[in-house]
Amino acid sequence: MSVVRLMVLSLLLAAAGVLMSGCGGETFLISKNEEINIGQQAAADFEREHRIERNTQRSRLVDQIGARIAAAAQPPSYPYKFSVVAEDVNNAFALPGGPVYIYAGLMDELRNDPDQIAWVLGHEATHISHQHAIKRIESAMGAQLLIEIALGGGSSGDIAGIVASLALQNYSRDNEYESDRVGARYSAGAGYDPTAGLLVLQKFRELQGRDPSDLEIMFHSHPGNTDRENSLRQYLNANRLYGQHYRGG
Ligand SMILES: [Zn+2]
């Protein structure tokens, strides 16, 4: 690569960095319809490999709670769909544009408590409503596009490859804090006890202490790390969201 091209490339990447971190709002490379399509394709792939519970007591409970969480979620609105994965795994996750999955193992761990499940679904719905995954995908696409421009064309961008490699990466800690807090807001808006989120985070801290290999996508704080609990407690206090597991103070 020539020195001039290298300079152009680094300038473009710097500009892209400013653009993509500077505008926290709308995405500009991927339309909302494309975002929903990306998520639906990933959901179809996932559901080919995993069994989804339908018409069980558990899946009906998740349908009910999910519908209320979806109604409480702030715009931009998405076609949310909440499903139970019939596997003994302590996890839940969201795909761009609407699909949310909670594993049967996590529901058992939470003893099918609607308040705790509502907070988990609220947390996942926030990853969607706040476009956490799609913004990361867009940044990667943007960087790749700019590299291609700087290199004078060449290979076309493999969006599917980027989506695949990013879909299963962990969110940033900031994304997690935001989902913990906004999830509590959605949960309260849907008529559930938002302080149940504290109980879920505590339980997971204990779980991780027992078996660190149980580290899944939704929860990846270090054992003994109470930062997320403190951050959520602060938010609940600031917004006067009190309940059974936190009464303020
Ligand atoms: Zn999360």
Residues whose N, C-alpha, C, O or C-beta is under 5 A from the ligand:
A	BS01	ZN	E176 S179 I217 M218
